[in-house]
Amino acid sequence: MNPPLAKVSLTDGDVLIKTISVVRQDGACLFHQNFGVNQTTELNPQLMGGFFSAISHYAQVNSGQKLNSILLSEDIILIENYKDLFFILQYNPTHLDSEGAKLILFRVMEQFLTKFPDAGKSSQTTLFESFYDVVPAMIADILKQTIQFQCPWCQHQHSIIIERSLFAENVEFPFKYVYVHGGTQALLNIYIDNEFKVLKVEVAGRIELKQKEIDRILTPLAKDQESLTPEVVFGFVLSKNGKMITHYVNPVFSQTYDLVKVVDLWQIGASYSREKQIPDQILLRLADAWLIGVRNKGHELLVVAAPGIDAIGIFPQVYELLNRLIEQV
């Protein structure tokens, strides 16, 4: 049996769980537990209950959708609804991954409903006082499955929950655990030893690039209004030997192109070659866009750009964009 990890404090400076609340649909707060939020900045539980009741009703009536989360400047608030009760968890995503937070909230909901099946019919908060001892013990047990590491991409400390059931008795160590870093959409390889300590973390690739990253890369390449500026790039996909590494879609434009299928253009081009060789460049004029492709250093880049640009003239910039992307992935 593998030794458990050291218990992670719930109330230290890097608190993982900030608050957990149970609120009735009418806004009455039945249960509220604070694990580290400054008391002077914490919302009044009853005011908070009314807020969540109102905003959830607004989302349902105006969009027909459930309210599942709220993004604050630093924290995320998760919301689960069961009949006439809202279960609410506030956490910091730089300290705990989303799957771990969802697991904790689900366990809270499961145990609360088991212990108080008629909670929605009661307005006496004193009935739920025994649950204040249940939650810390339950979370502490979950956090025994937590590993902590420094992310080499975002340079922040992270905690993620890994179910021990993933590790069979005959698993070979060090074990490589693949983790999708939700904040920056980086793909990480985490190597864990037989005591479940993190030996090494490496960036395996990027899934999706964000607007700020694209602006930072493209702006120095722009020469004039017809060049490869952030405004004229609808999206692009970077691949290696036909396998997609990362992609980007400009949020200003609707995604009308399946970027995964666009990667197939390289193999389609090879099928028309006498030697079945992958082309070095691709240039296609579509009805509403240009498709510009270049290859270098074993990588391929296909850019979907606005129809008004000088497609032939920007080939050097596309090559430069490819080289800069290769350096980052």
ABEGO torsion letter per residue (X at the ends): XBBBBBBBBAABAABABABBBBBBAAGBBABBBBAGBBAAABBBAAAAAAAAAAAAAAAAAAAGBBBABBBBAABBBBBBBBEABBBBBBBBAAABBAAAAAAAAAAAAAAAAAABAAAAABABAAAAAAAAAAAAAAAAAAAAABBBBBBAAAGBBBBBBBBAAABBAABBOBBBBBBBBAAAGBBBBBBBBAAGBBABBBBAEBABBBAAAAAAAAAAABABAABBBAAABAEBBBBBGGBBABBBBBAABBBABBAAAAAAAAAAAAAABAAGBBBABBBBBBAABBBBBBBBGGBBBBBBBBAABBAAAAAAAAAAAAAAAAAAX
